[in-house]
Amino acid sequence: MGSLSSRVEEIVPRMRIVARTWTNTQEQADDIVCRALELALRRLPPPDHGIEDWLFGLLNLARSRPPRRLCETLADRRRSTWLSHEGRPD
């Protein structure tokens, strides 16, 4: 089995798919996934729990929590990128 980080990287696309079923936009779904990954960074998975079950539990928890400033929303990032380019496309 791979490292924790490689396992998380494998699971994130499925987390995005599930989160998308809960939201109106992919941007909102990605914000939920971001909040779940923030929670994951703050704690280790329980030894008796599979990584996937643990991450999807955190995803469900993140769904019910409002966004935090630590995880800048994608809309904020896009807005700041747009402003830094003075509205010019990349």
PERAJO-V844108 format. One record per pair of residues at least 24 apart in sequence whose C-alpha atoms are under 8 Angstrom apart, sorted by the first residue. I is the first residue (numbers start at 1). J is the second residue. If there is no record, write none. Layout:
I;J
I;J
//
This chain:
4;51
7;51
8;51
8;52
11;52
15;56
15;59
19;59
19;63
27;74
27;75
30;74
31;67
31;71
31;73
31;74
32;59
32;62
32;63
32;67
33;59
33;62
34;71
35;59
35;62
35;67
35;68
35;71
36;60
36;61
36;62
38;71
//
